Amino acid sequence: MELTGGVGADYVVDTVGELREAIAAVRLGGVVAFVGLLNGMSAEVDLVALMGKSARVEAIDVGSRKMFEAMNKAIEFHAMHPVLDRVFGFSELREALNYLREARHFGKVCLRA
């Protein structure tokens, strides 16, 4: 909240399992993406705080390490590569963001250091 001047973040990604802190950091009507279970298989949630924020919690299942390794083998075997629409230099950040805002791209829009 301090970093956003008391407004809160539009989107909070919780990779640890600290839903209480994630909900406290999200803005009114924002989204908490719940990804992690590093702190265990349960988390305490303050339902009044969640309702007060009118926030949405989205659970994201990323799969197991075995699934991740199988996916990477398949990507390598099939020589898959992401589709790049356009690459901007880092000094062209403003143009890159405007290009994304126009939403006419097909594939990834990248920044080059």
MITOR-517017 format. One record per atom (N, C-alpha, C, CB): residue number from 1; residue in three letters; atom name; x, y, z. Coordinates in steps of 0.05 Angstrom, whole numbers. Last residue first. Glycine has a CB too. Layout:
N
NUM_ALA_CA_X_Y_Z $
...
***
This chain:
113
113_ALA_N_358_-104_-484 $
113_ALA_CA_375_-87_-467 $
113_ALA_C_395_-72_-483 $
113_ALA_CB_389_-104_-445 $
112_ARG_N_296_-104_-516 $
112_ARG_CA_324_-112_-518 $
112_ARG_C_341_-93_-501 $
112_ARG_CB_334_-112_-548 $
111_LEU_N_231_-127_-505 $
111_LEU_CA_251_-105_-501 $
111_LEU_C_278_-117_-502 $
111_LEU_CB_246_-90_-475 $
110_CYS_N_177_-152_-546 $
110_CYS_CA_201_-155_-529 $
110_CYS_C_216_-129_-527 $
110_CYS_CB_219_-177_-539 $
109_VAL_N_117_-183_-554 $
109_VAL_CA_130_-157_-558 $
109_VAL_C_152_-156_-537 $
109_VAL_CB_109_-133_-555 $
108_LYS_N_94_-243_-584 $
108_LYS_CA_108_-229_-563 $
108_LYS_C_119_-202_-572 $
108_LYS_CB_130_-246_-551 $
107_GLY_N_34_-245_-624 $
107_GLY_CA_58_-256_-613 $
107_GLY_C_70_-238_-591 $
107_GLY_CB_79_-262_-634 $
106_PHE_N_13_-192_-656 $
106_PHE_CA_8_-221_-657 $
106_PHE_C_34_-234_-648 $
106_PHE_CB_0_-231_-686 $
105_HIS_N_-16_-128_-640 $
105_HIS_CA_6_-146_-643 $
105_HIS_C_-3_-175_-644 $
105_HIS_CB_26_-143_-619 $
104_ARG_N_-53_-90_-630 $
104_ARG_CA_-53_-101_-657 $
104_ARG_C_-31_-122_-661 $
104_ARG_CB_-49_-78_-677 $
103_ALA_N_-59_-59_-583 $
103_ALA_CA_-69_-87_-584 $
103_ALA_C_-71_-98_-612 $
103_ALA_CB_-96_-89_-570 $
102_GLU_N_-43_-10_-565 $
102_GLU_CA_-59_-11_-590 $
102_GLU_C_-71_-39_-595 $
102_GLU_CB_-41_-3_-614 $
101_ARG_N_-11_-24_-522 $
101_ARG_CA_-37_-11_-516 $
101_ARG_C_-55_-12_-541 $
101_ARG_CB_-33_17_-507 $
100_LEU_N_36_-40_-548 $
100_LEU_CA_19_-60_-534 $
100_LEU_C_-9_-49_-529 $
100_LEU_CB_32_-67_-507 $
99_TYR_N_52_10_-567 $
99_TYR_CA_47_-11_-586 $
99_TYR_C_29_-33_-573 $
99_TYR_CB_73_-24_-597 $
98_ASN_N_62_36_-519 $
98_ASN_CA_41_46_-536 $
98_ASN_C_32_25_-557 $
98_ASN_CB_50_71_-551 $
97_LEU_N_105_5_-502 $
97_LEU_CA_81_5_-486 $
97_LEU_C_57_16_-503 $
97_LEU_CB_84_22_-461 $
96_ALA_N_142_18_-542 $
96_ALA_CA_134_-10_-538 $
96_ALA_C_108_-11_-523 $
96_ALA_CB_156_-25_-524 $
95_GLU_N_149_73_-535 $
95_GLU_CA_138_64_-560 $
95_GLU_C_127_35_-557 $
95_GLU_CB_158_65_-582 $
94_ARG_N_174_71_-483 $
94_ARG_CA_148_85_-487 $
94_ARG_C_134_76_-513 $
94_ARG_CB_153_116_-488 $
93_LEU_N_222_42_-495 $
93_LEU_CA_202_31_-477 $
93_LEU_C_174_44_-481 $
93_LEU_CB_210_35_-448 $
92_GLU_N_267_49_-525 $
92_GLU_CA_242_53_-538 $
92_GLU_C_218_42_-522 $
92_GLU_CB_242_38_-565 $
91_SER_N_311_34_-497 $
91_SER_CA_306_63_-499 $
91_SER_C_280_69_-512 $
91_SER_CB_329_77_-514 $
90_PHE_N_311_-20_-508 $
90_PHE_CA_302_-11_-481 $
90_PHE_C_297_19_-481 $
90_PHE_CB_323_-18_-460 $
89_GLY_N_284_-33_-573 $
89_GLY_CA_306_-27_-555 $
89_GLY_C_296_-17_-529 $
89_GLY_CB_326_-7_-568 $
88_PHE_N_235_-83_-589 $
88_PHE_CA_242_-55_-585 $
88_PHE_C_268_-53_-568 $
88_PHE_CB_219_-40_-570 $
87_VAL_N_210_-129_-634 $
87_VAL_CA_230_-125_-613 $
87_VAL_C_237_-95_-612 $
87_VAL_CB_255_-142_-617 $
86_ARG_N_149_-163_-649 $
86_ARG_CA_167_-140_-652 $
86_ARG_C_185_-138_-628 $
86_ARG_CB_150_-114_-655 $
85_ASP_N_129_-215_-648 $
85_ASP_CA_117_-196_-665 $
85_ASP_C_137_-173_-671 $
85_ASP_CB_91_-184_-653 $
84_LEU_N_150_-280_-644 $
84_LEU_CA_157_-253_-637 $
84_LEU_C_145_-234_-658 $
84_LEU_CB_188_-249_-636 $
83_VAL_N_127_-339_-617 $
83_VAL_CA_124_-321_-640 $
83_VAL_C_131_-293_-631 $
83_VAL_CB_95_-323_-652 $
82_PRO_N_173_-384_-585 $
82_PRO_CA_151_-364_-584 $
82_PRO_C_151_-348_-610 $
82_PRO_CB_154_-346_-560 $
81_HIS_N_186_-449_-611 $
81_HIS_CA_196_-423_-604 $
81_HIS_C_172_-404_-603 $
81_HIS_CB_217_-413_-624 $
80_MET_N_201_-519_-610 $
80_MET_CA_181_-497_-608 $
80_MET_C_194_-472_-599 $
80_MET_CB_158_-505_-589 $
79_ALA_N_222_-569_-624 $
79_ALA_CA_236_-544_-631 $
79_ALA_C_217_-520_-631 $
79_ALA_CB_249_-547_-659 $
78_HIS_N_203_-615_-604 $
78_HIS_CA_188_-604_-627 $
78_HIS_C_200_-577_-636 $
78_HIS_CB_159_-600_-619 $
77_PHE_N_239_-623_-562 $
77_PHE_CA_236_-644_-583 $
77_PHE_C_223_-632_-608 $
77_PHE_CB_220_-667_-573 $
76_GLU_N_231_-578_-529 $
76_GLU_CA_257_-582_-543 $
76_GLU_C_254_-602_-566 $
76_GLU_CB_277_-593_-522 $
75_ILE_N_178_-587_-514 $
75_ILE_CA_185_-562_-527 $
75_ILE_C_211_-565_-542 $
75_ILE_CB_187_-539_-507 $
74_ALA_N_184_-636_-488 $
74_ALA_CA_167_-634_-511 $
74_ALA_C_173_-609_-527 $
74_ALA_CB_137_-634_-503 $
73_LYS_N_217_-621_-445 $
73_LYS_CA_226_-641_-464 $
73_LYS_C_210_-640_-490 $
73_LYS_CB_224_-669_-452 $
72_ASN_N_182_-585_-418 $
72_ASN_CA_207_-575_-430 $
72_ASN_C_219_-595_-450 $
72_ASN_CB_227_-569_-409 $
71_MET_N_142_-621_-401 $
71_MET_CA_135_-599_-420 $
71_MET_C_160_-589_-434 $
71_MET_CB_122_-576_-404 $
70_ALA_N_171_-653_-366 $
70_ALA_CA_160_-665_-390 $
70_ALA_C_153_-644_-411 $
70_ALA_CB_134_-681_-382 $
69_GLU_N_183_-614_-327 $
69_GLU_CA_205_-627_-341 $
69_GLU_C_195_-640_-367 $
69_GLU_CB_219_-648_-324 $
68_PHE_N_131_-603_-309 $
68_PHE_CA_148_-582_-320 $
68_PHE_C_170_-593_-337 $
68_PHE_CB_159_-564_-297 $
67_MET_N_116_-652_-287 $
67_MET_CA_101_-642_-310 $
67_MET_C_117_-620_-324 $
67_MET_CB_74_-630_-301 $
66_LYS_N_153_-655_-245 $
66_LYS_CA_154_-676_-266 $
66_LYS_C_139_-666_-291 $
66_LYS_CB_140_-702_-255 $
65_ARG_N_137_-612_-214 $
65_ARG_CA_163_-611_-227 $
65_ARG_C_165_-631_-249 $
65_ARG_CB_186_-616_-206 $
64_SER_N_66_-599_-227 $
64_SER_CA_89_-610_-212 $
64_SER_C_115_-607_-227 $
64_SER_CB_84_-640_-206 $
63_GLY_N_25_-539_-235 $
63_GLY_CA_34_-567_-240 $
63_GLY_C_58_-575_-224 $
63_GLY_CB_39_-571_-269 $
62_VAL_N_3_-491_-224 $
62_VAL_CA_26_-491_-243 $
62_VAL_C_36_-519_-248 $
62_VAL_CB_48_-474_-232 $
61_ASP_N_-57_-461_-217 $
61_ASP_CA_-43_-486_-212 $
61_ASP_C_-21_-489_-233 $
61_ASP_CB_-63_-511_-214 $
60_ILE_N_-83_-407_-186 $
60_ILE_CA_-68_-415_-210 $
60_ILE_C_-51_-440_-203 $
60_ILE_CB_-50_-392_-219 $
59_ALA_N_-141_-376_-165 $
59_ALA_CA_-122_-398_-160 $
59_ALA_C_-109_-406_-186 $
59_ALA_CB_-136_-422_-146 $
58_GLU_N_-156_-310_-153 $
58_GLU_CA_-155_-331_-175 $
58_GLU_C_-134_-351_-167 $
58_GLU_CB_-149_-318_-202 $
57_VAL_N_-199_-269_-120 $
57_VAL_CA_-176_-287_-116 $
57_VAL_C_-178_-308_-137 $
57_VAL_CB_-175_-299_-87 $
56_ARG_N_-218_-202_-123 $
56_ARG_CA_-222_-229_-134 $
56_ARG_C_-196_-244_-129 $
56_ARG_CB_-229_-228_-165 $
55_ALA_N_-245_-153_-78 $
55_ALA_CA_-224_-164_-94 $
55_ALA_C_-232_-192_-103 $
55_ALA_CB_-198_-165_-78 $
54_SER_N_-271_-117_-46 $
54_SER_CA_-285_-127_-70 $
54_SER_C_-265_-139_-90 $
54_SER_CB_-301_-104_-84 $
53_LYS_N_-250_-103_2 $
53_LYS_CA_-234_-96_-22 $
53_LYS_C_-249_-102_-48 $
53_LYS_CB_-207_-111_-22 $
52_GLY_N_-287_-125_36 $
52_GLY_CA_-283_-96_36 $
52_GLY_C_-267_-86_12 $
52_GLY_CB_-269_-88_61 $
51_MET_N_-278_-179_27 $
51_MET_CA_-303_-167_18 $
51_MET_C_-301_-137_16 $
51_MET_CB_-326_-175_36 $
50_LEU_N_-227_-183_51 $
50_LEU_CA_-231_-191_23 $
50_LEU_C_-256_-178_12 $
50_LEU_CB_-233_-222_21 $
49_ALA_N_-239_-167_104 $
49_ALA_CA_-220_-152_88 $
49_ALA_C_-223_-158_58 $
49_ALA_CB_-191_-158_96 $
48_VAL_N_-274_-208_117 $
48_VAL_CA_-284_-181_118 $
48_VAL_C_-265_-163_101 $
48_VAL_CB_-285_-170_147 $
47_LEU_N_-241_-254_114 $
47_LEU_CA_-263_-250_95 $
47_LEU_C_-274_-222_95 $
47_LEU_CB_-285_-270_101 $
46_ASP_N_-178_-265_118 $
46_ASP_CA_-197_-247_131 $
46_ASP_C_-219_-240_111 $
46_ASP_CB_-182_-221_142 $
45_VAL_N_-153_-330_117 $
45_VAL_CA_-163_-307_101 $
45_VAL_C_-182_-291_118 $
45_VAL_CB_-176_-318_75 $
44_GLU_N_-98_-372_123 $
44_GLU_CA_-119_-358_137 $
44_GLU_C_-127_-333_121 $
44_GLU_CB_-110_-349_166 $
43_ALA_N_-85_-430_85 $
43_ALA_CA_-79_-402_91 $
43_ALA_C_-103_-389_104 $
43_ALA_CB_-72_-387_64 $
42_SER_N_-53_-493_74 $
42_SER_CA_-76_-477_82 $
42_SER_C_-66_-448_88 $
42_SER_CB_-90_-489_107 $
41_MET_N_-7_-520_63 $
41_MET_CA_-31_-527_47 $
41_MET_C_-56_-511_55 $
41_MET_CB_-36_-556_49 $
40_GLY_N_52_-477_64 $
40_GLY_CA_35_-499_72 $
40_GLY_C_10_-502_55 $
40_GLY_CB_27_-496_101 $
39_ASN_N_83_-437_42 $
39_ASN_CA_78_-436_71 $
39_ASN_C_59_-458_81 $
39_ASN_CB_66_-409_78 $
38_LEU_N_83_-447_-12 $
38_LEU_CA_108_-450_3 $
38_LEU_C_104_-450_33 $
38_LEU_CB_127_-429_-5 $
37_LEU_N_46_-447_-52 $
37_LEU_CA_39_-461_-27 $
37_LEU_C_64_-466_-10 $
37_LEU_CB_25_-488_-33 $
36_GLY_N_25_-397_-100 $
36_GLY_CA_44_-413_-84 $
36_GLY_C_32_-426_-59 $
36_GLY_CB_65_-396_-76 $
35_VAL_N_-15_-369_-127 $
35_VAL_CA_1_-388_-141 $
35_VAL_C_15_-407_-122 $
35_VAL_CB_22_-374_-159 $
34_PHE_N_-67_-328_-135 $
34_PHE_CA_-56_-346_-115 $
34_PHE_C_-42_-369_-128 $
34_PHE_CB_-79_-356_-96 $
33_ALA_N_-74_-264_-151 $
33_ALA_CA_-68_-290_-164 $
33_ALA_C_-54_-307_-143 $
33_ALA_CB_-51_-286_-190 $
32_VAL_N_-122_-218_-137 $
32_VAL_CA_-100_-233_-125 $
32_VAL_C_-97_-259_-139 $
32_VAL_CB_-104_-237_-94 $
31_VAL_N_-144_-157_-164 $
31_VAL_CA_-143_-186_-167 $
31_VAL_C_-118_-196_-152 $
31_VAL_CB_-142_-195_-197 $
30_GLY_N_-188_-103_-143 $
30_GLY_CA_-165_-115_-155 $
30_GLY_C_-166_-145_-155 $
30_GLY_CB_-140_-106_-141 $
29_GLY_N_-227_-74_-116 $
29_GLY_CA_-234_-86_-142 $
29_GLY_C_-211_-100_-156 $
29_GLY_CB_-246_-66_-160 $
28_LEU_N_-179_-34_-87 $
28_LEU_CA_-208_-39_-88 $
28_LEU_C_-215_-50_-115 $
28_LEU_CB_-224_-13_-82 $
27_ARG_N_-114_-67_-91 $
27_ARG_CA_-132_-44_-91 $
27_ARG_C_-162_-53_-91 $
27_ARG_CB_-127_-27_-117 $
26_VAL_N_-76_-108_-45 $
26_VAL_CA_-91_-104_-70 $
26_VAL_C_-109_-80_-68 $
26_VAL_CB_-107_-130_-77 $
25_ALA_N_-53_-117_5 $
25_ALA_CA_-38_-101_-15 $
25_ALA_C_-54_-94_-40 $
25_ALA_CB_-13_-115_-23 $
24_ALA_N_-87_-150_33 $
24_ALA_CA_-82_-123_44 $
24_ALA_C_-68_-105_23 $
24_ALA_CB_-64_-125_69 $
23_ILE_N_-82_-195_2 $
23_ILE_CA_-108_-181_2 $
23_ILE_C_-104_-152_13 $
23_ILE_CB_-129_-196_19 $
22_ALA_N_-30_-209_16 $
22_ALA_CA_-37_-203_-12 $
22_ALA_C_-63_-187_-14 $
22_ALA_CB_-39_-229_-28 $
21_GLU_N_-35_-220_70 $
21_GLU_CA_-18_-198_62 $
21_GLU_C_-24_-190_33 $
21_GLU_CB_12_-205_64 $
20_ARG_N_-69_-265_67 $
20_ARG_CA_-76_-242_84 $
20_ARG_C_-61_-217_75 $
20_ARG_CB_-70_-248_114 $
19_LEU_N_-41_-302_35 $
19_LEU_CA_-65_-289_25 $
19_LEU_C_-73_-264_41 $
19_LEU_CB_-88_-308_25 $
18_GLU_N_12_-326_26 $
18_GLU_CA_6_-305_46 $
18_GLU_C_-18_-289_37 $
18_GLU_CB_31_-286_50 $
17_GLY_N_36_-361_-8 $
17_GLY_CA_13_-370_7 $
17_GLY_C_6_-351_30 $
17_GLY_CB_18_-398_18 $
16_VAL_N_74_-348_-46 $
16_VAL_CA_82_-360_-21 $
16_VAL_C_59_-373_-7 $
16_VAL_CB_96_-340_-3 $
15_THR_N_60_-318_-89 $
15_THR_CA_74_-343_-95 $
15_THR_C_82_-358_-70 $
15_THR_CB_99_-336_-111 $
14_ASP_N_12_-278_-109 $
14_ASP_CA_21_-290_-83 $
14_ASP_C_33_-317_-90 $
14_ASP_CB_-3_-293_-63 $
13_VAL_N_9_-220_-143 $
13_VAL_CA_15_-248_-147 $
13_VAL_C_26_-259_-121 $
13_VAL_CB_35_-252_-171 $
12_VAL_N_-40_-172_-153 $
12_VAL_CA_-20_-182_-134 $
12_VAL_C_-16_-211_-139 $
12_VAL_CB_-29_-177_-104 $
11_TYR_N_-59_-116_-188 $
11_TYR_CA_-56_-145_-190 $
11_TYR_C_-34_-154_-171 $
11_TYR_CB_-50_-154_-220 $
10_ASP_N_-63_-63_-172 $
10_ASP_CA_-84_-74_-189 $
10_ASP_C_-84_-105_-188 $
10_ASP_CB_-81_-65_-218 $
9_ALA_N_-47_-46_-105 $
9_ALA_CA_-39_-56_-131 $
9_ALA_C_-63_-67_-146 $
9_ALA_CB_-17_-78_-128 $
8_GLY_N_-64_15_-70 $
8_GLY_CA_-63_-14_-73 $
8_GLY_C_-56_-22_-101 $
8_GLY_CB_-89_-27_-64 $
7_VAL_N_-66_67_-50 $
7_VAL_CA_-87_58_-68 $
7_VAL_C_-88_27_-69 $
7_VAL_CB_-81_69_-96 $
6_GLY_N_-24_87_-20 $
6_GLY_CA_-49_79_-6 $
6_GLY_C_-71_68_-24 $
6_GLY_CB_-59_103_9 $
5_GLY_N_18_93_-55 $
5_GLY_CA_5_117_-43 $
5_GLY_C_-21_111_-30 $
5_GLY_CB_1_138_-64 $
4_THR_N_41_46_-68 $
4_THR_CA_21_57_-87 $
4_THR_C_6_81_-75 $
4_THR_CB_1_35_-92 $
3_LEU_N_76_33_-28 $
3_LEU_CA_87_38_-55 $
3_LEU_C_67_50_-74 $
3_LEU_CB_98_12_-66 $
2_GLU_N_40_24_14 $
2_GLU_CA_58_47_15 $
2_GLU_C_69_54_-12 $
2_GLU_CB_81_41_35 $
1_MET_N_17_-24_0 $
1_MET_CA_0_0_0 $
1_MET_C_17_25_0 $
1_MET_CB_-19_0_24 $
***
